[in-house]
Amino acid sequence: MLSGHTSINLDAKGRLAIPTRYRTYLSESCSGKFCATVHPDVCLMLYPLHEWGPVQRKVMKLSNMNKKARDLQRLIIGYASELDMDTNGRLLLPPSLREFAKLDKRVVLIGVGNKFELWDEARWSDRQNEWLADGGNESSLSEELEQLSL
């Protein structure tokens, strides 16, 4: 399971150094192979390759007769790129993905269960503040979230 928050600098070539605490797990579980794609929240999702297949199948099962589903398929599948972790634990992010997520230098890597999310640091801070500000509004919680106890 991937969890945690790490601030990272992208290098001049657009490479992301995966934190060392994940490297052994990722080398063993997916041989350092990932699929990176975009998210409508203007961030990237980095899936260990073995986790990507089921996600891709779910997205492709959506009806392409539904405009929102079709647009989501175009984004998520259309931007999907396979990446290999190098011997130094780095991933080279394609320019198209960096441009979509507006990633420049400072980024935040968030472990979210079966994947990482990669955010521009300033955008992450802004979105996090929005979520926290809205968190006090219990009427905005879905029924599923109302059942969650932490």
MIDOSE-1310 file (N, C-alpha, C; in nm, 2 decimals, decimal comma, always signed):
residues 150
mlsg	+0,08/-0,12/+0,00/+0,00/+0,00/+0,00/+0,09/+0,12/+0,00; +0,05/+0,22/-0,08/+0,13/+0,34/-0,10/+0,06/+0,45/-0,02; +0,13/+0,51/+0,07/+0,08/+0,62/+0,16/+0,19/+0,72/+0,19; +0,15/+0,83/+0,23/+0,25/+0,93/+0,27/+0,25/+1,05/+0,18
htsi	+0,32/+1,15/+0,22/+0,34/+1,28/+0,15/+0,49/+1,31/+0,15; +0,54/+1,35/+0,03/+0,68/+1,38/+0,01/+0,69/+1,50/-0,08; +0,76/+1,60/-0,04/+0,80/+1,71/-0,13/+0,92/+1,68/-0,20; +0,93/+1,70/-0,33/+1,04/+1,66/-0,42/+1,07/+1,77/-0,52
nlda	+1,19/+1,78/-0,57/+1,23/+1,86/-0,68/+1,24/+1,78/-0,80; +1,18/+1,82/-0,91/+1,20/+1,76/-1,04/+1,34/+1,82/-1,09; +1,42/+1,74/-1,16/+1,54/+1,79/-1,21/+1,52/+1,86/-1,34; +1,62/+1,91/-1,40/+1,61/+1,99/-1,53/+1,55/+1,91/-1,64
kgrl	+1,57/+1,77/-1,64/+1,52/+1,69/-1,74/+1,38/+1,64/-1,72; +1,32/+1,68/-1,60/+1,19/+1,63/-1,57/+1,18/+1,50/-1,50; +1,29/+1,46/-1,44/+1,30/+1,33/-1,36/+1,25/+1,35/-1,22; +1,18/+1,25/-1,17/+1,13/+1,25/-1,04/+1,20/+1,14/-0,96
aipt	+1,26/+1,17/-0,85/+1,33/+1,07/-0,77/+1,22/+1,01/-0,67; +1,19/+0,88/-0,69/+1,10/+0,81/-0,60/+1,17/+0,80/-0,46; +1,10/+0,84/-0,36/+1,16/+0,83/-0,22/+1,21/+0,68/-0,19; +1,32/+0,68/-0,13/+1,39/+0,55/-0,10/+1,30/+0,45/-0,03
ryrt	+1,21/+0,50/+0,06/+1,12/+0,41/+0,14/+1,03/+0,32/+0,05; +1,01/+0,36/-0,08/+0,92/+0,29/-0,17/+1,00/+0,20/-0,27; +1,12/+0,23/-0,28/+1,20/+0,17/-0,40/+1,20/+0,02/-0,39; +1,23/-0,04/-0,28/+1,24/-0,19/-0,27/+1,11/-0,25/-0,30
ylse	+1,00/-0,20/-0,24/+0,86/-0,25/-0,27/+0,83/-0,24/-0,42; +0,86/-0,13/-0,48/+0,83/-0,10/-0,62/+0,92/-0,19/-0,71; +1,04/-0,21/-0,68/+1,13/-0,29/-0,76/+1,08/-0,44/-0,76; +1,03/-0,48/-0,64/+0,99/-0,62/-0,63/+0,85/-0,64/-0,68
scsg	+0,76/-0,54/-0,66/+0,62/-0,56/-0,70/+0,59/-0,54/-0,85; +0,66/-0,44/-0,91/+0,63/-0,41/-1,05/+0,76/-0,39/-1,13; +0,87/-0,44/-1,08/+1,00/-0,43/-1,15/+1,03/-0,28/-1,18; +0,98/-0,19/-1,10/+1,01/-0,05/-1,13/+0,94/+0,01/-1,25
kfca	+0,83/-0,06/-1,30/+0,75/-0,02/-1,41/+0,62/+0,05/-1,37; +0,59/+0,16/-1,43/+0,47/+0,24/-1,39/+0,39/+0,27/-1,52; +0,27/+0,31/-1,49/+0,19/+0,38/-1,59/+0,15/+0,52/-1,53; +0,18/+0,62/-1,60/+0,15/+0,76/-1,56/+0,04/+0,81/-1,65
tvhp	-0,05/+0,88/-1,59/-0,16/+0,94/-1,67/-0,21/+1,07/-1,59; -0,30/+1,14/-1,65/-0,35/+1,26/-1,60/-0,48/+1,24/-1,52; -0,51/+1,33/-1,43/-0,64/+1,33/-1,36/-0,70/+1,47/-1,38; -0,84/+1,47/-1,39/-0,91/+1,60/-1,41/-0,88/+1,70/-1,30
dvcl	-0,83/+1,67/-1,19/-0,79/+1,77/-1,09/-0,66/+1,84/-1,12; -0,61/+1,81/-1,24/-0,48/+1,87/-1,28/-0,36/+1,83/-1,20; -0,35/+1,69/-1,19/-0,24/+1,63/-1,13/-0,21/+1,50/-1,21; -0,11/+1,43/-1,17/-0,08/+1,31/-1,24/-0,11/+1,19/-1,15
mlyp	-0,14/+1,08/-1,20/-0,15/+0,95/-1,13/-0,04/+0,86/-1,18; +0,03/+0,80/-1,08/+0,14/+0,71/-1,11/+0,10/+0,57/-1,06; +0,07/+0,48/-1,14/+0,03/+0,35/-1,10/+0,15/+0,25/-1,12; +0,18/+0,17/-1,02/+0,27/+0,06/-1,05/+0,20/-0,02/-1,16
lhew	+0,28/-0,07/-1,26/+0,22/-0,13/-1,38/+0,12/-0,24/-1,35; +0,14/-0,32/-1,25/+0,04/-0,43/-1,22/-0,09/-0,37/-1,17; -0,09/-0,25/-1,12/-0,22/-0,19/-1,07/-0,29/-0,12/-1,19; -0,22/-0,08/-1,30/-0,28/-0,01/-1,40/-0,38/-0,09/-1,49
gpvq	-0,36/-0,21/-1,51/-0,45/-0,29/-1,60/-0,59/-0,29/-1,55; -0,62/-0,32/-1,43/-0,76/-0,32/-1,38/-0,82/-0,18/-1,39; -0,75/-0,07/-1,37/-0,80/+0,06/-1,38/-0,83/+0,09/-1,53; -0,74/+0,06/-1,62/-0,76/+0,08/-1,76/-0,89/+0,00/-1,81
rkvm	-0,91/-0,12/-1,76/-1,03/-0,20/-1,80/-1,15/-0,13/-1,75; -1,15/-0,08/-1,63/-1,27/-0,01/-1,58/-1,31/+0,11/-1,66; -1,21/+0,19/-1,69/-1,23/+0,31/-1,77/-1,28/+0,28/-1,91; -1,23/+0,17/-1,97/-1,27/+0,14/-2,10/-1,41/+0,07/-2,10
klsn	-1,46/+0,02/-1,99/-1,59/-0,04/-1,98/-1,70/+0,07/-1,98; -1,66/+0,19/-1,95/-1,76/+0,30/-1,95/-1,81/+0,32/-2,10; -1,94/+0,36/-2,11/-2,00/+0,38/-2,24/-1,94/+0,50/-2,31; -1,89/+0,48/-2,43/-1,84/+0,59/-2,51/-1,95/+0,67/-2,57
mnkk	-2,07/+0,63/-2,55/-2,19/+0,71/-2,59/-2,22/+0,82/-2,49; -2,17/+0,81/-2,37/-2,18/+0,91/-2,27/-2,07/+1,01/-2,28; -2,10/+1,14/-2,31/-1,99/+1,24/-2,33/-1,89/+1,25/-2,22; -1,94/+1,25/-2,09/-1,84/+1,26/-1,98/-1,75/+1,14/-1,97
ardl	-1,81/+1,02/-2,00/-1,73/+0,90/-1,99/-1,63/+0,90/-2,11; -1,67/+0,94/-2,22/-1,59/+0,95/-2,34/-1,47/+1,05/-2,32; -1,50/+1,16/-2,26/-1,40/+1,26/-2,23/-1,30/+1,21/-2,13; -1,35/+1,14/-2,03/-1,26/+1,08/-1,93/-1,17/+0,97/-1,99
qrli	-1,23/+0,89/-2,08/-1,15/+0,79/-2,15/-1,03/+0,86/-2,23; -1,07/+0,96/-2,30/-0,97/+1,03/-2,38/-0,86/+1,09/-2,29; -0,89/+1,14/-2,18/-0,79/+1,20/-2,09/-0,70/+1,09/-2,03; -0,77/+0,99/-1,96/-0,69/+0,90/-1,88/-0,62/+0,80/-1,97
igya	-0,69/+0,74/-2,07/-0,62/+0,65/-2,16/-0,53/+0,72/-2,26; -0,58/+0,83/-2,31/-0,50/+0,90/-2,41/-0,36/+0,95/-2,36; -0,36/+0,99/-2,24/-0,23/+1,04/-2,18/-0,15/+0,93/-2,12; -0,20/+0,81/-2,11/-0,13/+0,70/-2,04/+0,01/+0,67/-2,10
seld	+0,11/+0,67/-2,02/+0,25/+0,65/-2,06/+0,32/+0,55/-1,97; +0,38/+0,45/-2,02/+0,46/+0,36/-1,94/+0,60/+0,42/-1,91; +0,64/+0,41/-1,78/+0,76/+0,46/-1,74/+0,84/+0,36/-1,67; +0,97/+0,36/-1,68/+1,06/+0,27/-1,61/+1,15/+0,35/-1,51
mdtn	+1,15/+0,30/-1,38/+1,24/+0,35/-1,28/+1,38/+0,32/-1,32; +1,47/+0,42/-1,32/+1,61/+0,39/-1,35/+1,69/+0,33/-1,23; +1,81/+0,30/-1,24/+1,89/+0,24/-1,13/+1,91/+0,34/-1,02; +1,88/+0,47/-1,04/+1,89/+0,56/-0,93/+1,75/+0,59/-0,87
grll	+1,65/+0,52/-0,91/+1,52/+0,53/-0,85/+1,44/+0,65/-0,91; +1,47/+0,69/-1,03/+1,41/+0,81/-1,09/+1,32/+0,77/-1,20; +1,21/+0,85/-1,22/+1,12/+0,83/-1,34/+1,13/+0,96/-1,42; +1,14/+0,94/-1,55/+1,14/+1,05/-1,65/+1,00/+1,08/-1,69
lpps	+0,95/+1,19/-1,65/+0,81/+1,23/-1,68/+0,81/+1,29/-1,82; +0,72/+1,24/-1,91/+0,71/+1,30/-2,05/+0,67/+1,45/-2,04; +0,72/+1,53/-2,13/+0,68/+1,67/-2,13/+0,53/+1,69/-2,13; +0,45/+1,61/-2,21/+0,31/+1,63/-2,22/+0,24/+1,61/-2,08
lref	+0,29/+1,52/-2,00/+0,23/+1,50/-1,87/+0,27/+1,61/-1,78; +0,40/+1,66/-1,78/+0,44/+1,77/-1,70/+0,36/+1,90/-1,73; +0,34/+1,92/-1,86/+0,26/+2,04/-1,90/+0,12/+2,03/-1,86; +0,05/+1,91/-1,87/-0,09/+1,90/-1,83/-0,10/+1,93/-1,68
akld	-0,01/+1,88/-1,60/-0,02/+1,90/-1,45/+0,05/+2,02/-1,41; +0,10/+2,10/-1,50/+0,17/+2,23/-1,47/+0,28/+2,20/-1,37; +0,36/+2,10/-1,39/+0,47/+2,06/-1,30/+0,60/+2,13/-1,35; +0,66/+2,20/-1,26/+0,78/+2,27/-1,29/+0,90/+2,22/-1,21
krvv	+0,92/+2,27/-1,09/+1,03/+2,22/-1,01/+0,98/+2,16/-0,88; +0,91/+2,23/-0,80/+0,86/+2,17/-0,67/+0,73/+2,10/-0,69; +0,73/+1,97/-0,65/+0,62/+1,88/-0,66/+0,59/+1,81/-0,53; +0,47/+1,76/-0,52/+0,44/+1,68/-0,40/+0,39/+1,54/-0,45
ligv	+0,45/+1,44/-0,39/+0,41/+1,30/-0,42/+0,33/+1,25/-0,31; +0,20/+1,21/-0,34/+0,11/+1,16/-0,24/+0,08/+1,01/-0,26; +0,10/+0,93/-0,17/+0,07/+0,79/-0,18/-0,08/+0,77/-0,15; -0,16/+0,71/-0,24/-0,30/+0,70/-0,22/-0,34/+0,55/-0,25
gnkf	-0,30/+0,46/-0,16/-0,34/+0,32/-0,18/-0,26/+0,25/-0,29; -0,33/+0,24/-0,40/-0,27/+0,16/-0,51/-0,19/+0,25/-0,61; -0,18/+0,38/-0,58/-0,11/+0,47/-0,68/-0,05/+0,58/-0,60; +0,03/+0,66/-0,68/+0,07/+0,79/-0,63/+0,00/+0,90/-0,71
elwd	-0,02/+1,01/-0,64/-0,06/+1,13/-0,72/+0,06/+1,23/-0,71; +0,08/+1,30/-0,82/+0,19/+1,39/-0,83/+0,13/+1,53/-0,86; +0,15/+1,62/-0,77/+0,09/+1,76/-0,78/+0,20/+1,86/-0,78; +0,18/+1,97/-0,85/+0,25/+2,09/-0,84/+0,24/+2,14/-0,69
earw	+0,35/+2,17/-0,63/+0,34/+2,20/-0,48/+0,24/+2,31/-0,45; +0,24/+2,42/-0,52/+0,15/+2,53/-0,49/+0,01/+2,49/-0,51; -0,02/+2,42/-0,62/-0,16/+2,37/-0,65/-0,20/+2,28/-0,54; -0,11/+2,19/-0,49/-0,15/+2,10/-0,38/-0,19/+2,18/-0,26
sdrq	-0,11/+2,28/-0,23/-0,14/+2,36/-0,11/-0,27/+2,43/-0,12; -0,30/+2,49/-0,23/-0,43/+2,55/-0,26/-0,54/+2,46/-0,24; -0,53/+2,34/-0,31/-0,64/+2,24/-0,31/-0,66/+2,19/-0,17; -0,55/+2,16/-0,10/-0,56/+2,11/+0,04/-0,64/+2,21/+0,13
newl	-0,61/+2,34/+0,11/-0,68/+2,44/+0,19/-0,82/+2,45/+0,16; -0,86/+2,43/+0,03/-1,00/+2,42/-0,01/-1,07/+2,31/+0,05; -1,01/+2,19/+0,05/-1,07/+2,07/+0,11/-1,09/+2,08/+0,26; -0,99/+2,14/+0,32/-1,00/+2,16/+0,47/-1,11/+2,26/+0,50
adgg	-1,12/+2,37/+0,43/-1,22/+2,47/+0,45/-1,36/+2,41/+0,43; -1,38/+2,32/+0,34/-1,51/+2,26/+0,31/-1,54/+2,14/+0,41; -1,43/+2,09/+0,48/-1,45/+1,98/+0,56/-1,55/+2,00/+0,68; -1,57/+2,12/+0,72/-1,67/+2,14/+0,83/-1,81/+2,14/+0,78
ness	-1,83/+2,12/+0,66/-1,97/+2,12/+0,60/-2,02/+1,98/+0,59; -2,08/+1,93/+0,70/-2,12/+1,79/+0,70/-2,23/+1,76/+0,60; -2,31/+1,85/+0,56/-2,41/+1,83/+0,46/-2,35/+1,79/+0,32; -2,22/+1,82/+0,30/-2,16/+1,79/+0,17/-2,11/+1,65/+0,17
lsee	-2,11/+1,58/+0,28/-2,06/+1,44/+0,28/-2,16/+1,34/+0,21; -2,11/+1,25/+0,13/-2,19/+1,15/+0,07/-2,23/+1,05/+0,18; -2,33/+0,97/+0,16/-2,38/+0,87/+0,25/-2,26/+0,78/+0,29; -2,18/+0,74/+0,19/-2,07/+0,65/+0,21/-1,97/+0,71/+0,31
leql	-1,94/+0,84/+0,29/-1,84/+0,90/+0,38/-1,90/+0,93/+0,52; -2,03/+0,94/+0,53/-2,09/+0,96/+0,66/-2,08/+0,84/+0,75; -2,06/+0,72/+0,68/-2,05/+0,60/+0,76/-1,90/+0,57/+0,80; -1,81/+0,65/+0,75/-1,67/+0,63/+0,78/-1,64/+0,68/+0,92
sl	-1,57/+0,61/+1,00/-1,53/+0,65/+1,13/-1,38/+0,64/+1,14; -1,31/+0,74/+1,18/-1,16/+0,74/+1,19/-1,12/+0,74/+1,34
